Amino acid sequence: MRYRHLSTAALALGVVVLTDVLRVFLPSVITIFGQAATTPAELLGAFALGWFVLALAFPPLVRRLGARPVTLAAAVALGGARLALTAAPGGRAQLWLATAGLLAGLLWLAGTAATIGRPVPGLALGIALGAVGHAVLGTYDLVWRGGPVGWAGSVALVAVFLAAAAGPARPAEPGGARAWLLAGPALLLTGLVALSPAVAATAASYWRGPSGGLSWPPEPGDIATLPAWAVGIFLLAALGRPPRGAGGWPARWRWWRARCCSPPATPGCWGRRWC
């Protein structure tokens, strides 16, 4: 059980670090490798996708060299790239540092997949932690910040990640292939839509609008409430067990709607504003 908790923590922290690198890599492809509205979209997409295609060679490399040394070396490279990006080098240096960090992160994921058979808790917690930090910092992440605050947060994050990754070697666990196949799509969809603070702000503005799809400035509490609900629902769906009995979650949802949304609503019913 101790090894399982440690591996879950290492996976969650690694996902947070990799997400930070991705948030530098993707804008750098658009603004440094190419120019928005000038460079063909096919060229930008080919450059970005090419590194992920290259990562398909990593699983055979892990099997040949061993998961433990590859994972540790990739974790150190990922942490080093993350700290180097905190220095905000800009220009081509930023692009290639982010690319190196992306490749190191993908190699680290390949090595981790060879040893962790139950990756869902670590992946879900890492995605949620990254989304919470992104929202709390107002989408101005620590990787873009300089000064004592940015460096202190970045060094602490990388140090804790490397300490967890360098923990005692754990035996390989079979299984988990289906969960690992969903890691990429889950990271993409949560970052762009489900757990995006920008999407939450836009939704809140239309929610407060007068009518007819008109937007309205969201209230300050909305920006915190909507991401909190999104993260909570995401963790519940990823980590929670479906309710027993006939119907599962759809039956629970219909019961809640009947109790809280149909007049007369039950006094003290939580979440009535979402009816």
N, C-alpha and C positions, 0 to 999 in steps of 0.2 A: 504494500500500500504506500510505503514511503517513497519508493521509486516512482510509482504512478503519479503521486502528487508533484514530485520534483520535475518529472518529464512534462506534466501538464503546464507547470509554471514556466519552464523553459520554452515550450512551444508558444504559449501565450505572449511572452515577452518578445520572442523572436518575430512573431507576426506583427507586433507593434513597431519594431525596428524596421522590418521590411516594408511596412506600410509607409513609414516616414520616407524611406528611400524612393518608393514609388511616387510619392507626392512631389519629389524633386525631379525624378526621371521623366515623367510624362510631360510636364510643362517645358522641360529642357529640350525635349524632342521637337516641340512646336516652335519655340522661340530661339533656340540656339542651332540645332541641326537644320531647321528650316525656318521659314517665315510664314506666319499665319496669313491665309488668303493669297499667298504667292506660291509657295512650294506645293506641288501636287499632293493631294491627300493620299494617293496610292504610295508615293515615296515615303511619306511620314509613317504610314501604317506598316510598310515593309520593313523600315528601319526598326520600329518598335517591336514588331512581331518576330523579327529575325532572331532576337536574343532569346525569346521564349522557345522558338523552334530549336535553337542551339542547346537549350537545357534538356532536350529529349535524350541527349547523350550522357546525362549525368547518372541515371540509374545503373547503366552498365559500369560506369566508373566507380560507383559506390560498391557494387558487388566485387569488383576487382581489387580495390584498395582497402575495403573494410569500412563499415559505417562509422565507427568511432573516430578514427583519425580524420576522415573526410568531414564529418560533422563539426569537429572542433576547429579544424583549419578554416572551414567556411564561416563558422560563427565569428572567429576572430577577424576575418576579412570583412564580413558584414558590419561588425561593430566599428572597425577602423574606417570604413567608407562612410558610415553614419556620422562619426565624429568629424571626419574631414569635410563633409558637406556643411557642418555647422559653422565652419570658418567662412562660408559664403564665398567660394573662390570666383564664381561667375565664369562666363565664357565657356570655351571648350573644356577647361579643367572640370567645371561643374558637370558638364554632360558626360564626360568619360568616367568621372568618379561615381556618378549616379549609375552609369551602366555597369561598372565593376561591382558596385554594391548590389545591384539587381541580380547579376550572375551569381555572386556569392550567396545571396539570399535563396535563390532557386536551388543551388547546390546544397545549401543547409537543409532546405525542405526535403530534398531527395534523400539525404542521409538520415534525417529524422523519420521519414516515412518508413525506412527499413527497420526501425527499432520500436516504433509506437504503433500498436494495433488498435488503440481507441483514441483517435485524434480529435474527435468532435468537441470534448470539453476545452481542450487547449485552443483549438481554432476559434471556437465561439467566443471564449473569453478574450482572446487576443483581438479579434475583430471588434468586440464591444469596447474594450479598453481604448483601442485606437480611435473609435468613433467618439467616445466620451471626451478624450483629450482634445480631439479636433474641435469639438463643439465648445468646450470650456475655454479654449484659447482663441475662440473667435475665428477659426480656420487659419490663424497665423501661427503655425506650429513651431515647436522649439527648434526644429532643424533650420528654420529660416531666421531665427533670432540670434543676435549676438549678445555680447555683454555677459555679466555674471549669471543672470537668470537663465539665459539660453544654454550657456555652457554647463552650469550646475545641473540642470535638468537632463541634458543630453548625456553627460558623463555618468550620472546616477543610473539612467535607464540602461546604458550600454554595460555598465559595471554589473548591475544586477542580472542582466541577461547572460553575460559571460560566466558569472558565478554559477547560475543555474545550469548552463550548458556544460560546464566543466565538472558537474557533480559526479558522484560514483557511477561507474558504468552499469547500465541496466540491461537485463536480458532482453533479447528481441521478442516481440509479441506478434503472433500471427494475426492476420485479418486487417480490417480497416481500409481495404482497397476502395470500396465504394465511397467512403467518407473522404478519402484523399482526392478522388476524382471530382468531388464537389467543392474542393477548397478554392480553386481558381474562380469558378462562377460565383461562389458565395462572396469572395473578397471583392469581385467586380461589382456585383449588384448592390451590396451593402454600401460600398464607397460612393457609387454614383446615384443611387436612388434611396434604398431603404433607410440607411442611417446617415444620410447627407444633411448637414445643417442648412445648406442652401435650399434643398427641397423642403425642409421643415419650415424655413422662413417664408418661402413662396406659398406653401399651403396655408400657413397662418394668415398671410395677407389676404388671400381670397376667402378664407373662413370669416374674417372680420369685415369683408367687403359688404356694401349695402345690398346688392342683388345683381342678378344677370351676369355673373362671372366677373364683376368689377373687383379690383384689388383694393386693399386698404392697408395703411401702415399697421403691422402687427403690434400687439402690446408686448412689453418686455417679458411678461410671464409666459407668453405663448412660445417664444424661442426656446425656453428651457423645458417647457412641458412636453411639446411634441417629440423632441429627441429622446426625452426620458421614457415616454411611452413606447417609442420605436425600439429603443435598446431593451426595455423590459420584455416586450413581446418577442423580440428576436431571441433573447436568452431563454424565454419560456418555451419557445418552439424548438430550440436546439437542444436544451438540456432537460426540459420537463418530460415526464412520462405522460402519455395520453391517458385521460381519465378512463377508468374502467366502466364497463356497462355498455349498453347499446347506444350507438350514436356518437360516442366520443366527443371531441371538441364541438362539432356542429350542434349536437344536442345541448351542450352547455351554453353555447351562444344563443340558441333559441330560447332557452330558459331565462337567461339574463335579459334579453330583449323583452320578453313577456312580463318580467317582474319589474323592470326599471323604466321601460319606454312606453308601455301601454297605460293610458290613464285608467284609474288613478295610480300614479307611480308610488311604489313603496317608500315611505319616509326614510331618509338617510341612505338611499341607494347610491352607491358610489358610481362615478362615471356617467351620470345622467346627461352631462353636457355633450357626450358623444353620440347621443341618440339621433 
